[in-house]
Amino acid sequence: MNPFELATRPLESLIMDWGQMTPVPYDKRTVDPYTRCRVILMNGTEFEQVWYSHQFSRHAGDNELRRQIALMRRLEQQQQKLIGALKPADETILEHTIGYEQLAVDLTAGLAKREDNPYVKQALDFALLEDFDHLYRYADLMEFDDRQHAETLVGRYTEIMPGRPTIAHHRHPFDSVKFHIQNATASPMTRLCTGIITAAEQQTMNYYMNVAAFYPTAWGQKLYREIGMVEEQHVTQYGSLMDTEQTWLEGLLNHQYTECYLYWSAMETETDPRIRDVWAMLFEQEVGHLHAAAELLETYDGREAAQVIPDGTFPEPLRLTGNIEYVRNVLGCTVCNTALREDWTNVNDLGPGADFFKYQGIVNRDVAGVESHAIIEKVIARDGEDYRFETAPNPVPALRNRRADNTSVGRVQGAEC
């Protein structure tokens, strides 16, 4: 599939009315977990495009160019509103959050398994263990507040157990900035990967930033605030991987191409026929956006789309599926890793004056007041053990104890890994 070879319609013919933007939501009781994940992924992808478009417009001096960008952005906003309407009104903040974290785990693992750039793969594997732990912390919040088992929401496709403990995720901002790729030499999948994962994590960050104040319990609000700060680190890490040397119009083309790839992937892998039709419609619209971006690149930059994306043929579609064994392997091998400027290292190899320890000493001065730890202790105090869904014992022996939350792994030098 090469979207540059498809026929398109004029952009203004793609404007939707309110009825077209109001689909029937999925049923939260019967929806396939990965249908929910695709809805979250595509909502985040649309947000990334809208955000990029606004920033582009604020840096463009030609009003005719800004009008064309505004038209494209209005269409993207309509697409986002349609996708957002697929979420049912009776799905709670926390139920939707479990979908966010399942997406984070299985999208990240799926991309890492396909990634041919060792540096980008290392970035994915590193944050994977943190999103995996976030799923566990939110699942225990759900158990504590609602007596609801998150394993039913994830369809038992994704394990729920400790990863690198969230208390160990809090690092100095300097350690989240990484080397950027160069699109000219990166593989097509690497270019797609950096755009996809940045958009997905950014959407998670935005969601937690906004819903934290609306969660009905004080401890839940604190957990969202804490994990939201970790998502800021993830967005900084992933965003810093993206090519910083491309022009705004090259970036616009790459964004549209990534959207096309994701809608096509969703269309090819969706199991719900009704929602598959939604993805097919939005893919057709997105191809129109891609062609319009190519025309703007030619008009204002004097470059052909093929100079930016030499081969527009899509890689194999992105499939959301379970990755239990992959996650277990990464967890067992790298649980004690932390970030160090552009690299990653075992926490035991850091010098005593490392920024990681300075930052930890400020933010986590009172361990008992760190909510990602406190929520597990609340569940244990009430139920005698934490909530998990495991297919086998945790691959990290230090994380197997269900009667005490570990706050040392990946954080304290000399702790068992």
C-alpha positions in Angstrom: 0.0 0.0 0.0 1.4 3.4 -1.1 -0.9 6.3 -0.1 0.8 8.6 -2.6 -0.6 6.5 -5.4 -4.2 6.7 -4.3 -6.8 9.1 -5.7 -8.0 11.9 -3.4 -10.8 14.4 -3.1 -10.5 18.2 -2.5 -10.0 19.0 1.2 -13.2 21.1 1.5 -15.2 18.1 0.3 -14.0 16.2 3.4 -15.8 18.6 5.9 -18.2 16.6 8.1 -21.5 17.6 9.6 -22.4 16.9 13.3 -24.1 13.6 12.5 -20.9 12.3 10.8 -18.9 13.3 13.9 -21.2 11.4 16.2 -20.8 7.7 15.8 -22.3 5.0 18.0 -19.8 4.4 20.9 -18.4 0.9 21.6 -19.9 -1.1 24.4 -17.4 -1.1 27.2 -18.6 -4.5 28.4 -18.0 -6.3 25.1 -15.4 -4.3 23.3 -12.2 -6.0 22.4 -9.4 -4.5 24.5 -7.4 -3.6 21.5 -10.3 -1.9 19.8 -10.3 0.4 22.9 -6.5 0.8 22.5 -6.8 1.7 18.8 -9.4 4.4 19.7 -6.9 5.8 22.3 -4.0 5.6 19.8 -5.8 7.4 17.0 -7.2 10.0 19.3 -3.6 10.8 20.4 -2.3 10.7 16.9 -4.9 13.4 15.9 -4.0 15.5 18.9 -0.3 15.4 17.9 -1.2 16.6 14.4 -3.4 19.4 15.6 -0.7 20.5 18.1 2.0 20.4 15.4 -0.2 22.3 13.0 -0.8 25.1 15.5 2.9 25.4 16.2 3.6 25.5 12.5 1.1 28.2 11.9 2.7 30.3 14.7 6.0 30.1 12.9 4.8 30.7 9.4 4.7 34.3 7.9 2.6 33.6 4.8 -1.1 33.9 5.5 -2.1 31.8 2.5 0.0 29.0 3.8 -1.5 29.5 7.2 -5.0 29.3 5.6 -4.2 26.0 4.0 -2.8 24.7 7.3 -5.9 25.9 9.1 -8.2 24.0 6.7 -6.2 20.8 7.2 -6.3 21.4 11.0 -10.0 21.9 11.0 -10.4 18.5 9.3 -8.1 16.9 11.8 -10.1 18.4 14.7 -13.3 16.9 13.2 -11.6 13.5 13.0 -10.5 13.8 16.6 -14.0 14.7 17.7 -15.4 11.6 15.9 -12.8 9.3 17.5 -13.4 10.8 20.9 -17.1 10.1 20.5 -16.4 6.3 20.2 -15.7 6.3 23.9 -18.9 5.5 25.8 -20.2 7.9 28.4 -20.4 5.1 31.0 -16.7 4.3 30.8 -15.0 5.7 33.9 -11.8 7.7 34.0 -10.0 4.7 35.6 -11.4 2.2 33.1 -10.2 4.3 30.3 -6.8 4.7 32.0 -6.4 0.9 32.1 -6.8 1.1 28.3 -4.1 3.8 28.1 -1.6 1.8 30.0 -2.4 -1.4 28.1 -1.8 0.5 24.9 1.4 1.9 26.3 2.7 -1.6 27.1 1.7 -3.4 24.0 2.3 -0.6 21.5 5.8 0.0 23.0 6.7 -3.7 23.0 5.3 -4.2 19.5 7.3 -1.3 18.1 10.5 -2.4 20.0 10.2 -5.9 18.5 10.2 -4.3 15.0 12.8 -1.6 15.6 16.1 -1.9 13.7 17.8 1.1 15.3 19.4 -0.3 18.5 19.4 3.2 20.2 15.7 3.7 19.5 14.9 0.2 20.6 16.8 0.8 23.9 14.6 3.9 24.5 11.5 1.9 23.9 12.5 -1.0 26.2 13.5 1.5 28.9 10.1 3.3 29.1 8.2 0.0 28.5 9.1 -1.2 32.0 7.8 2.0 33.5 4.4 2.0 31.6 4.1 -1.7 32.7 4.5 -0.7 36.3 1.9 2.2 35.8 -0.6 -0.4 34.7 0.0 -2.3 37.9 -0.4 0.8 40.1 -3.6 1.9 38.4 -5.0 -1.6 38.5 -4.5 -1.6 42.3 -6.2 1.7 42.5 -9.1 0.2 40.7 -9.1 -2.8 43.1 -9.0 -0.5 46.1 -11.6 2.0 45.0 -14.0 -0.1 42.9 -13.3 -3.8 43.7 -12.9 -4.3 40.0 -10.3 -6.6 38.4 -8.4 -4.9 35.6 -7.5 -8.2 34.1 -11.0 -8.3 32.6 -10.4 -5.0 30.9 -7.1 -6.0 29.4 -8.6 -9.4 28.2 -5.8 -11.2 30.1 -3.6 -10.3 27.1 -1.3 -8.2 29.2 0.1 -9.1 32.6 -0.5 -6.9 35.6 2.4 -7.0 38.1 5.3 -4.7 39.2 7.8 -3.5 36.7 10.5 -1.0 37.5 8.8 0.6 40.5 7.3 4.0 39.7 9.1 5.6 42.6 12.3 4.9 40.7 11.1 6.6 37.6 11.6 10.2 38.9 14.8 11.5 37.3 16.4 14.8 36.7 15.1 16.5 33.5 18.6 16.5 31.9 18.6 12.7 31.8 15.5 12.6 29.5 17.1 14.3 26.5 18.4 11.9 23.9 20.1 11.9 20.5 17.8 12.5 17.6 17.6 10.4 14.5 18.2 11.7 11.0 15.3 10.9 8.7 17.6 10.8 5.7 19.4 7.7 7.0 16.7 6.2 9.3 14.7 3.2 8.1 11.0 3.9 7.3 9.9 2.0 10.4 12.2 4.0 12.6 10.8 7.3 11.2 7.3 6.0 11.8 8.2 4.6 15.3 9.5 7.9 16.7 6.4 9.7 15.5 3.9 7.1 16.7 5.4 6.6 20.2 5.8 10.3 20.8 2.1 11.0 19.9 0.9 8.1 22.0 2.9 9.1 25.1 2.0 12.7 24.7 -1.7 11.8 24.7 -1.2 9.9 27.9 0.6 12.8 29.5 -2.2 15.2 28.4 -4.9 12.9 29.7 -3.4 12.5 33.1 -2.7 16.3 33.3 -6.4 17.0 32.7 -8.2 14.2 34.6 -6.2 14.2 37.8 -8.3 16.9 39.3 -11.5 15.1 38.4 -10.7 11.7 40.0 -13.1 11.2 42.9 -10.6 10.2 45.6 -7.7 12.3 46.9 -5.3 9.3 46.7 -6.3 8.7 43.1 -5.7 12.3 42.2 -2.2 12.1 43.8 -1.5 8.9 41.7 -2.5 10.6 38.5 -0.3 13.6 39.3 2.7 11.4 40.0 2.4 9.2 37.0 1.6 12.3 34.9 5.1 13.6 35.8 6.7 10.4 34.6 4.8 10.7 31.3 6.3 14.1 30.9 9.7 12.4 31.1 8.6 9.9 28.5 7.4 12.6 26.1 10.7 14.4 26.5 12.7 11.3 25.8 10.7 10.2 22.8 10.2 13.7 21.3 14.0 14.2 21.5 14.5 11.2 19.2 12.6 12.9 16.3 14.7 14.5 13.6 15.3 18.2 14.6 16.7 19.2 11.2 13.5 18.7 9.1 11.6 21.8 7.9 8.1 22.6 9.2 6.7 21.4 5.8 8.8 18.2 5.9 7.5 17.6 9.4 3.9 18.2 8.2 4.3 15.6 5.5 5.8 13.1 7.9 3.0 13.6 10.3 0.4 13.0 7.7 2.2 9.9 6.4 2.3 8.5 9.9 -1.4 9.2 10.3 -2.1 7.4 7.0 -0.1 4.4 8.1 -1.9 4.2 11.5 -5.4 4.5 10.0 -4.5 1.8 7.4 -3.1 -0.4 10.2 -6.2 0.1 12.2 -8.4 -0.7 9.2 -6.4 -3.8 8.4 -6.4 -5.2 12.0 -9.7 -4.1 13.5 -12.0 -6.9 14.6 -15.2 -4.8 15.0 -16.8 -4.4 11.5 -18.5 -1.2 12.4 -15.4 0.5 13.8 -13.4 -0.9 10.9 -15.6 1.2 8.6 -14.8 4.3 10.7 -11.0 3.6 10.2 -11.5 3.1 6.5 -13.4 6.4 6.1 -10.7 8.3 8.1 -7.9 6.6 6.1 -9.5 7.9 2.9 -9.7 11.4 4.4 -6.1 11.2 5.7 -4.8 10.4 2.3 -6.3 13.6 1.1 -4.4 15.5 3.9 -1.2 13.7 2.8 -1.6 14.8 -0.8 -2.3 18.4 0.3 0.8 18.4 2.5 2.8 17.2 -0.5 1.5 20.1 -2.6 2.4 22.6 0.1 5.9 21.1 0.3 6.3 21.6 -3.5 4.8 25.1 -3.5 6.6 26.6 -0.5 9.8 24.5 -0.2 10.3 23.6 -3.8 10.7 19.9 -3.0 8.9 16.7 -4.1 7.4 14.4 -1.5 9.7 11.7 -2.7 12.7 13.7 -1.6 11.4 13.5 2.0 9.8 10.0 1.9 11.6 8.2 -0.9 9.5 5.1 -0.8 5.9 5.6 0.4 5.1 1.9 0.5 3.9 1.1 4.0 5.7 -1.5 6.1 3.6 -4.3 7.5 0.5 -3.0 9.4 1.0 -2.2 13.1 -0.8 -4.9 15.1 -1.7 -4.5 18.8 -1.4 -7.9 20.5 -0.1 -9.5 23.7 3.6 -9.3 24.4 3.9 -11.2 27.7 7.1 -13.0 27.1 8.8 -10.0 25.5 8.0 -7.8 28.5 9.1 -10.5 30.9 12.5 -10.8 29.2 13.1 -7.0 29.2 12.0 -6.8 32.9 14.3 -9.6 33.9 17.3 -8.1 32.1 17.0 -4.3 32.7 14.8 -3.6 35.7 17.6 -1.7 37.5 18.4 0.6 34.6 18.0 4.3 34.8 18.7 7.2 32.4 22.0 9.1 32.3 22.0 12.0 29.9 21.9 10.5 26.4 22.4 7.0 27.6 21.0 4.4 30.0 22.8 2.6 32.8 22.4 0.3 35.8 21.6 2.4 38.8 24.5 0.6 40.6 27.0 2.2 38.1 26.0 5.8 38.9 28.4 8.0 40.8 27.3 9.1 44.3 26.8 12.7 43.0 24.6 11.7 40.1 21.7 14.0 39.3 19.4 11.0 39.7 20.1 10.8 43.4 19.9 14.5 43.9 16.4 14.6 42.2 15.2 11.6 44.1 16.3 13.1 47.4 14.1 16.1 46.7 11.0 14.6 45.1 10.9 11.4 47.0 12.2 12.7 50.3 9.3 11.1 52.1 8.8 7.6 50.6 5.6 7.1 52.5 4.1 10.1 50.8 4.8 8.8 47.3 1.4 7.7 46.1 2.5 5.0 43.7 3.9 3.3 46.7 1.1 4.2 49.1 -1.7 2.9 47.0 -0.1 -0.6 47.0 0.3 -0.4 50.8 -3.4 0.5 51.1 -4.5 -2.5 49.1 -2.1 -4.8 51.1 -3.4 -3.4 54.4 -7.0 -4.1 53.5 -6.7 -7.3 51.5 -3.5 -8.9 52.9 -1.8 -8.7 49.5 -1.6 -6.6 46.3 -3.7 -7.2 43.2 -2.0 -8.8 40.2 -2.6 -10.8 37.1 0.4 -13.0 36.5 0.9 -16.0 34.2 4.0 -17.0 36.2 6.1 -15.5 39.1 7.6 -12.1 38.4 11.0 -12.6 36.6 12.6 -10.3 39.2 12.7 -12.2 42.5 12.8 -8.9 44.5 9.4 -8.0 43.0 7.6 -11.3 43.9 6.5 -10.3 47.4 2.8 -9.5 47.4 2.7 -8.4 51.0 5.2 -5.5 50.7 5.8 -3.0 48.0 9.4 -2.7 46.9 10.8 0.9 46.7 14.4 0.0 46.2 14.7 -1.8 42.8 16.1 0.6 40.2 16.4 3.3 42.8 18.7 2.3 45.7 22.3 1.2 45.0 23.0 -2.3 46.1 19.3 -3.4 46.1 18.6 -6.8 44.7 17.8 -6.8 41.0 
